[in-house]
Amino acid sequence: MDDFVQLPQRPPRQRGRASKTKALVEADAQAAADVVVAEPPAALAADPPLATEPSEQADQQQHAAAGQQTTAEEQPDLERALKRKRGDGQAAAEAVVAEPPAAQAAGPPPFATDLSEQAVQQQHAAAGQQTTAEEQLDLTEYRSAAEGGHKFEYLDHTADVQLHAWGTTLAEAIANVGLAMFNYMTPLEGIRIDSTQSRRYEAEGHDLQSLLFNFLDELLFSFSTDFFVAKELTISTIDRNDSWRIVAEGKGEHFDRERHASGTEVKAITYSAMQINERLGDAEVFVIVDI
């Protein structure tokens, strides 16, 4: 026990020094907080940005909010700009109002197709137009080669022949194109009207062109099977409303090789280049037949 070496004891912790350090840290933190609080906010722009293309009222409000007033030097320029802007808008509006409508066609209305005669008259009456002498000349451009005082003629066509007939009504024009076909097969001047012989023709279609086609085909069929030649054709009915139907009567006689001249045989009716033109007081048809 005597040989035991006693170690030196650690001196007690100095609490005063630690308290002093803690106080210094708290003081530094308080100083930093004071600096943050004392820092003023970022300065705002003294002059608000001007709006793009402001109206006059918005411009005055903007200058009043910024504490500015339009000076005597700025006012004339502003007034001139506003007047110029208003003047451009007024000129554009006047240009739109003053612009004339699209020009109407000065010529006569186009030919009506698939219409009743009454509908054609109503159409032209609504347009306030009448067939003039100049228009009539246009219609007769191809009518200079009428056959023997009839209202039909023959126009040249490659390998075929085109029948052209006309009349004051569509019924007359269709009847005349039928006579043109008979006359092409045998001259009508040699055909007599036999009071004991007549034929009734009826045909139907789904439109005006098919009605014309079927009517001529009926005439051709009657000639091919019965050899009856109509020198006169009278159309009593053309129905273009409820059903496409035509009724006609033919007067003439049977073809006789001993007495009648032979023309050119018509083999068939065609739709090629078929035209049905109708206007107030005039109608015409074009039909190509196969020969």
C-alpha positions as CSV (number, residue, x, y, z in Angstrom):
1,M,0.0,0.0,0.0
2,D,2.9,2.3,0.6
3,D,4.1,1.8,-2.9
4,F,0.8,3.1,-4.5
5,V,1.4,6.1,-6.7
6,Q,-1.3,8.7,-6.5
7,L,-2.2,10.3,-9.9
8,P,-2.8,14.0,-10.1
9,Q,-6.5,15.0,-10.2
10,R,-8.1,16.8,-13.2
11,P,-8.9,20.4,-12.4
12,P,-12.6,21.2,-12.2
13,R,-14.3,22.5,-15.5
14,Q,-14.5,26.3,-15.6
15,R,-18.2,27.0,-16.1
16,G,-17.7,30.7,-16.4
17,R,-15.8,30.4,-19.7
18,A,-18.5,28.2,-21.3
19,S,-21.2,30.7,-20.3
20,K,-19.2,33.5,-21.8
21,T,-18.9,31.6,-25.2
22,K,-22.6,30.9,-25.3
23,A,-23.4,34.5,-24.6
24,L,-21.1,35.6,-27.5
25,V,-22.8,33.2,-30.0
26,E,-26.3,34.5,-29.0
27,A,-25.1,38.1,-29.4
28,D,-23.8,37.4,-32.9
29,A,-27.1,35.7,-33.9
30,Q,-29.1,38.7,-32.6
31,A,-26.9,41.1,-34.5
32,A,-27.4,39.1,-37.7
33,A,-31.2,39.1,-37.2
34,D,-31.1,42.9,-36.7
35,V,-29.3,43.3,-40.0
36,V,-31.9,41.2,-41.9
37,V,-34.8,43.1,-40.3
38,A,-33.2,46.5,-41.0
39,E,-32.5,45.8,-44.7
40,P,-35.0,47.7,-46.8
41,P,-37.1,45.9,-49.5
42,A,-36.0,46.1,-53.1
43,A,-36.9,49.4,-54.7
44,L,-39.8,49.3,-57.1
45,A,-39.6,50.9,-60.5
46,A,-40.6,54.5,-60.2
47,D,-42.2,54.5,-63.6
48,P,-44.7,51.7,-64.6
49,P,-44.2,50.3,-68.1
50,L,-46.4,51.9,-70.8
51,A,-49.0,49.6,-72.4
52,T,-48.7,48.8,-76.0
53,E,-51.2,50.7,-78.2
54,P,-53.2,52.3,-75.3
55,S,-56.5,54.0,-75.9
56,E,-56.7,57.7,-75.0
57,Q,-58.5,57.1,-71.7
58,A,-56.0,54.3,-70.7
59,D,-53.1,56.5,-71.6
60,Q,-54.3,59.3,-69.3
61,Q,-54.9,56.9,-66.5
62,Q,-51.4,55.5,-66.9
63,H,-49.7,58.9,-66.8
64,A,-51.9,59.9,-63.8
65,A,-50.8,56.8,-61.9
66,A,-47.1,57.6,-62.6
67,G,-47.6,61.2,-61.5
68,Q,-47.2,62.5,-65.0
69,Q,-49.3,64.7,-67.1
70,T,-49.3,65.1,-70.8
71,T,-47.3,68.1,-71.6
72,A,-48.2,70.8,-74.1
73,E,-45.5,69.5,-76.4
74,E,-46.7,65.8,-76.3
75,Q,-50.4,66.7,-76.8
76,P,-50.3,67.7,-80.5
77,D,-48.3,64.6,-81.5
78,L,-50.8,62.4,-79.6
79,E,-53.8,64.0,-81.1
80,R,-52.4,63.7,-84.6
81,A,-51.7,60.0,-84.0
82,L,-55.2,59.3,-82.7
83,K,-56.8,61.3,-85.6
84,R,-54.7,59.4,-88.1
85,K,-55.7,56.1,-86.6
86,R,-59.3,57.0,-86.5
87,G,-59.1,58.3,-90.1
88,D,-57.5,55.0,-91.4
89,G,-60.3,53.0,-89.7
90,Q,-63.0,55.2,-91.2
91,A,-61.5,55.0,-94.7
92,A,-61.4,51.2,-94.5
93,A,-65.0,51.1,-93.4
94,E,-66.1,53.4,-96.2
95,A,-64.1,51.3,-98.7
96,V,-66.0,48.2,-97.6
97,V,-69.4,49.9,-97.8
98,A,-68.6,51.5,-101.2
99,E,-67.4,48.2,-102.7
100,P,-69.9,47.3,-105.5
101,P,-71.5,43.8,-105.6
102,A,-70.2,41.3,-108.2
103,A,-71.3,42.2,-111.6
104,Q,-74.3,40.3,-112.9
105,A,-74.1,38.6,-116.3
106,A,-75.5,41.1,-118.8
107,G,-76.5,38.4,-121.3
108,P,-79.7,36.4,-121.4
109,P,-80.3,33.6,-118.9
110,P,-79.1,30.1,-119.8
111,F,-81.3,27.6,-121.5
112,A,-83.6,25.8,-119.1
113,T,-83.7,22.0,-119.2
114,D,-86.2,19.6,-117.6
115,L,-88.6,22.4,-116.9
116,S,-92.3,22.8,-117.8
117,E,-93.2,25.7,-120.1
118,Q,-94.9,27.4,-117.2
119,A,-91.7,27.1,-115.1
120,V,-89.7,28.6,-117.9
121,Q,-92.0,31.5,-118.2
122,Q,-91.9,32.1,-114.4
123,Q,-88.1,31.9,-114.5
124,H,-87.8,34.6,-117.1
125,A,-90.6,36.7,-115.6
126,A,-88.7,36.7,-112.3
127,A,-85.5,37.9,-114.0
128,G,-87.5,40.6,-115.9
129,Q,-86.0,39.6,-119.2
130,Q,-87.7,39.0,-122.5
131,T,-86.4,37.3,-125.7
132,T,-85.0,40.2,-127.8
133,A,-84.5,40.4,-131.5
134,E,-80.7,40.0,-130.9
135,E,-81.3,36.8,-128.9
136,Q,-83.6,35.5,-131.6
137,L,-80.8,35.9,-134.2
138,D,-78.5,33.9,-132.0
139,L,-81.1,31.1,-131.9
140,T,-81.4,31.0,-135.7
141,E,-77.6,30.8,-136.3
142,Y,-77.9,27.1,-137.4
143,R,-81.4,27.3,-138.9
144,S,-80.4,28.6,-142.3
145,A,-80.5,25.1,-143.9
146,A,-84.2,24.3,-143.1
147,E,-85.5,21.5,-145.3
148,G,-88.5,22.5,-147.5
149,G,-90.0,25.0,-145.2
150,H,-89.9,22.6,-142.2
151,K,-88.4,23.6,-138.9
152,F,-85.6,21.1,-139.0
153,E,-82.2,20.7,-140.7
154,Y,-79.3,18.2,-140.9
155,L,-75.9,19.0,-139.6
156,D,-72.8,17.2,-140.7
157,H,-71.3,14.7,-138.3
158,T,-68.5,12.1,-138.7
159,A,-70.1,8.8,-140.0
160,D,-73.5,9.9,-138.6
161,V,-76.0,12.8,-139.0
162,Q,-77.2,15.3,-136.5
163,L,-80.9,16.2,-136.5
164,H,-81.6,19.8,-135.5
165,A,-85.2,20.9,-135.0
166,W,-86.9,23.8,-133.3
167,G,-90.3,25.4,-132.5
168,T,-92.1,27.9,-130.4
169,T,-92.7,25.2,-127.7
170,L,-90.8,22.1,-126.6
171,A,-93.6,19.9,-127.9
172,E,-93.3,21.4,-131.4
173,A,-89.6,21.1,-131.4
174,I,-89.8,17.3,-130.4
175,A,-92.4,16.7,-133.1
176,N,-90.3,18.4,-135.7
177,V,-87.2,16.3,-134.8
178,G,-89.4,13.2,-135.3
179,L,-90.4,14.5,-138.8
180,A,-86.7,15.2,-139.5
181,M,-86.0,11.5,-138.9
182,F,-88.8,10.3,-141.2
183,N,-87.8,12.8,-143.9
184,Y,-84.2,11.5,-143.8
185,M,-85.4,8.0,-144.6
186,T,-87.9,9.1,-147.2
187,P,-88.8,12.6,-148.4
188,L,-92.0,13.8,-146.8
189,E,-93.0,15.7,-149.9
190,G,-93.9,12.4,-151.5
191,I,-96.0,11.2,-148.5
192,R,-99.8,11.7,-148.5
193,I,-102.0,11.9,-145.5
194,D,-104.5,9.0,-145.5
195,S,-107.4,9.8,-143.3
196,T,-107.9,6.1,-142.7
197,Q,-104.4,5.7,-141.3
198,S,-102.9,7.2,-138.2
199,R,-100.7,6.1,-135.4
200,R,-100.6,6.8,-131.6
201,Y,-97.2,7.0,-130.1
202,E,-96.5,6.7,-126.4
203,A,-93.1,6.8,-124.6
204,E,-91.8,7.1,-121.0
205,G,-88.5,8.0,-119.5
206,H,-86.8,9.1,-116.2
207,D,-85.8,12.5,-117.4
208,L,-86.2,14.8,-120.5
209,Q,-83.4,13.3,-122.5
210,S,-84.5,9.7,-122.0
211,L,-88.0,10.8,-122.8
212,L,-86.9,12.2,-126.2
213,F,-84.7,9.2,-126.9
214,N,-87.5,6.7,-126.2
215,F,-90.0,8.7,-128.2
216,L,-87.8,8.8,-131.3
217,D,-87.0,5.1,-130.8
218,E,-90.8,4.4,-130.8
219,L,-91.2,6.2,-134.1
220,L,-88.2,4.3,-135.6
221,F,-89.6,1.0,-134.3
222,S,-93.0,1.7,-135.9
223,F,-91.4,2.5,-139.3
224,S,-89.2,-0.6,-139.1
225,T,-92.0,-3.0,-138.4
226,D,-95.1,-1.3,-140.0
227,F,-93.4,1.0,-142.6
228,F,-95.7,3.8,-141.5
229,V,-94.4,7.2,-142.3
230,A,-95.9,10.2,-140.3
231,K,-96.1,13.4,-142.4
232,E,-97.7,15.2,-139.4
233,L,-96.9,14.7,-135.7
234,T,-99.0,16.3,-133.0
235,I,-97.8,15.9,-129.4
236,S,-100.8,16.1,-127.1
237,T,-99.1,15.4,-123.7
238,I,-95.6,16.0,-122.3
239,D,-95.7,15.1,-118.6
240,R,-92.6,16.4,-116.8
241,N,-94.0,16.5,-113.2
242,D,-95.4,13.3,-111.9
243,S,-94.0,10.9,-114.5
244,W,-91.9,11.5,-117.7
245,R,-94.4,10.6,-120.4
246,I,-95.2,11.7,-123.9
247,V,-98.2,11.0,-126.1
248,A,-98.4,11.9,-129.8
249,E,-100.4,11.2,-132.9
250,G,-99.0,10.7,-136.4
251,K,-100.8,11.1,-139.7
252,G,-99.4,9.8,-143.0
253,E,-99.3,6.6,-144.9
254,H,-97.4,3.3,-145.4
255,F,-94.1,3.4,-147.2
256,D,-94.4,2.0,-150.7
257,R,-91.2,1.3,-152.7
258,E,-93.2,1.7,-156.0
259,R,-94.3,5.3,-155.1
260,H,-91.9,6.7,-152.5
261,A,-88.3,7.6,-152.8
262,S,-85.8,5.9,-150.6
263,G,-83.5,7.9,-148.4
264,T,-80.9,6.8,-145.9
265,E,-81.8,4.2,-143.3
266,V,-81.6,5.2,-139.7
267,K,-80.3,2.3,-137.6
268,A,-80.5,3.7,-134.1
269,I,-81.0,6.8,-131.9
270,T,-78.0,7.9,-129.8
271,Y,-77.5,10.0,-126.7
272,S,-74.3,11.4,-128.2
273,A,-74.2,15.3,-128.0
274,M,-78.0,15.3,-127.4
275,Q,-79.2,18.8,-126.4
276,I,-82.6,20.1,-125.4
277,N,-82.6,23.9,-125.2
278,E,-85.7,25.8,-124.1
279,R,-86.4,29.5,-123.4
280,L,-89.4,31.7,-123.4
281,G,-91.1,31.4,-126.8
282,D,-88.5,29.1,-128.4
283,A,-87.1,25.6,-128.0
284,E,-84.7,23.4,-130.0
285,V,-83.3,19.9,-129.9
286,F,-80.1,18.3,-131.3
287,V,-80.0,14.5,-131.8
288,I,-77.4,12.4,-133.5
289,V,-78.7,9.2,-135.2
290,D,-76.7,6.2,-136.4
291,I,-77.0,5.6,-140.1
